[in-house]
Amino acid sequence: MAWTFNSPMATLSDAPTVKNAEQLWERESLGGLTEDNNPIPVPVVWLVFLTVCTAFCVTFPLWGQRPTAALYEPFVNAMSDPSVMAAKDDAQAIQAIYKLVPDTSSKDTLIARHPLSMDQLRQIAPQIKALEARPHIDLKDYTVVGENVVLANFEGNYRPDGTRIRQQPWWDKGYTIDVFYLSAFFLGVFLVVKRLPPTDWQPRHH
């Protein structure tokens, strides 16, 4: 089972390992099926590459994007409006809040992905108002996780006042971890395939 990197595009196995694999391949009946030792077709490789690129482009920048306290700040502040207070039920109250919040069109995607009910607004409202009362606080540095408003786990540059930017960068909406897992997946597939005998050898199937 030794590894060799003399010709990694052909095989990563040494000669004894390749010989044992060839003997096992020809000895195994595979339930009456035959399996040749052909390389992965180039069109298939390009199709997988195109699929990955298309998925990244179509979803940008949605993957991993998290709602911040700043997103819901106008909703919390609108809860004290008389029209909201006079609402008959929570459904009518949330509709009134949406009418009061300005410029929701530019945030429709985030709001649609992370909607909040009146009960959830009531839970996060005291936390957001407490943050508003603190000096030098940027609500974009805080993430809404369920019913809690927590400091985001990002660590960016430092501001002139010494505080650290805790905001998700525009280029990282979950793509960093996606690239990591995709790279690990493709590397794993490459290692598995290249441990097989070189594709210039074909089993005889008895």
DANOR-V345062 format. One record per backbone hydrogen bond with DSSP energy under -0.5 kcal/mol. NH is the residue of the N-H (numbers start at 0). CO is the residue of the C=O. If there is no record, write none. Layout:
# DANOR-V345062
nh=NH co=CO
nh=NH co=CO
This chain:
# DANOR-V345062
nh=3 co=11
nh=7 co=4
nh=9 co=6
nh=10 co=6
nh=11 co=193
nh=12 co=193
nh=13 co=1
nh=17 co=13
nh=18 co=14
nh=19 co=15
nh=20 co=16
nh=21 co=17
nh=22 co=18
nh=23 co=19
nh=24 co=20
nh=25 co=21
nh=26 co=22
nh=27 co=23
nh=31 co=28
nh=32 co=29
nh=37 co=35
nh=43 co=40
nh=44 co=40
nh=45 co=41
nh=46 co=42
nh=47 co=43
nh=48 co=44
nh=49 co=45
nh=50 co=46
nh=51 co=47
nh=52 co=48
nh=53 co=49
nh=54 co=50
nh=55 co=51
nh=56 co=52
nh=57 co=53
nh=58 co=54
nh=59 co=55
nh=61 co=58
nh=64 co=61
nh=68 co=138
nh=68 co=141
nh=69 co=138
nh=70 co=67
nh=71 co=67
nh=72 co=68
nh=73 co=69
nh=75 co=71
nh=76 co=72
nh=77 co=73
nh=78 co=74
nh=78 co=75
nh=79 co=76
nh=80 co=77
nh=83 co=80
nh=84 co=80
nh=85 co=81
nh=86 co=83
nh=92 co=88
nh=93 co=89
nh=94 co=90
nh=95 co=91
nh=96 co=92
nh=97 co=93
nh=98 co=94
nh=99 co=95
nh=100 co=96
nh=106 co=103
nh=107 co=104
nh=110 co=106
nh=111 co=107
nh=112 co=108
nh=113 co=109
nh=114 co=111
nh=120 co=116
nh=121 co=117
nh=122 co=118
nh=123 co=119
nh=124 co=120
nh=125 co=121
nh=127 co=123
nh=128 co=124
nh=129 co=125
nh=130 co=126
nh=131 co=127
nh=132 co=128
nh=133 co=129
nh=133 co=130
nh=136 co=133
nh=137 co=135
nh=138 co=136
nh=140 co=137
nh=141 co=138
nh=142 co=149
nh=143 co=66
nh=144 co=142
nh=144 co=147
nh=145 co=143
nh=147 co=144
nh=149 co=142
nh=149 co=147
nh=151 co=140
nh=155 co=164
nh=158 co=162
nh=161 co=158
nh=164 co=156
nh=171 co=168
nh=172 co=170
nh=177 co=173
nh=178 co=174
nh=179 co=175
nh=180 co=176
nh=181 co=177
nh=182 co=178
nh=183 co=179
nh=184 co=180
nh=185 co=181
nh=186 co=182
nh=187 co=183
nh=188 co=184
nh=189 co=185
nh=190 co=186
nh=191 co=187
nh=192 co=188
nh=193 co=189
nh=194 co=190
nh=194 co=191
nh=195 co=192
nh=200 co=197
